[in-house]
């Protein structure tokens, strides 16, 4: 597909695409949209920031409009045609907001539910009508258990960030959902999986959840870093990190920067420390209340706090436009996680910069994979790093 117009979508959808400000297709959209429109199952490996949300929402909504969805009415048990599952509240909410843009002016009703909010609220949202249900795994199973939604009408099942869901321990939940007695078997539904990396566990899930003739789409290197991101690795021992961070942030000025740390407590501590140094910073991590997370994100997006200190879990899949810099204050334990983190900058064709603090005592195990990621993305590999590797 070379342009949205070629997809032969209905007038309403074309208007909504234009309203949402989409004009150019990203690579993952070029390949995935025709596959999904053709009704095939898909396993796509695409980086965060590649435009994959639009890649699956658009064809699903197009099909729903084509099949003439009846407006859902208020009832105790809803029968959604589409279920989208993603690992974190922020990510699922982003997918929902995107869905809302696409269905504007149609009778398709999207609903989002996630943990950390009152169950009563989720149930009320669903009872008012639900065609597309966006949910995090735990809350979804809970709602199914309470018989607030029935699965027999599900035509589309989307699992986003499958690798992340496994990492966060949602493997069992995904299997429960897919093998639920009322869920149509894979032959009777269309299943779409998205993942930034494709480790063996994800391959096994794909074999289990998708039809045997599913199509596999890879955009860029699987689990590779985007070459739009300029990566700098600095040798910084633990005790010098704070000073180095201040130095870098002062030289950056007011450009939006994400700083990754390894512990929740540290995220708050570093943010507070930066504020003392007159650098406006806020933090986001799993222990913060949903409301606090939303405020922190809002402050970061609006530029009120140009520095966001985060843990990996909290930041997976967040789409924050033009983050110019990512600083890995602490390197993550795996190289996949590193690739995910630096994917916060250089999204959808913007260029970004990533700086990384490498501490010989704790990060030695990452030296080799790091050299590979750097050279694959045509980045300069520091001599000292090659020696460690």
Helices and strands as residue ranges (DSSP letters): G 4-7, H 11-19, H 27-37, E 42-45, H 52-66, E 82-85, H 89-102, E 110-113, H 119-127, E 132-135, H 137-145, E 156-159, H 162-167, H 171-178, G 186-188, E 190-195, H 200-209, E 215-218, E 229-235, G 238-240, H 241-252, E 257-260, H 264-276, E 281-284, H 290-302, E 307-310, H 312-315, E 325-328, H 335-342, G 347-349, E 352-358, H 360-363, G 364-366, H 367-376, H 383-388
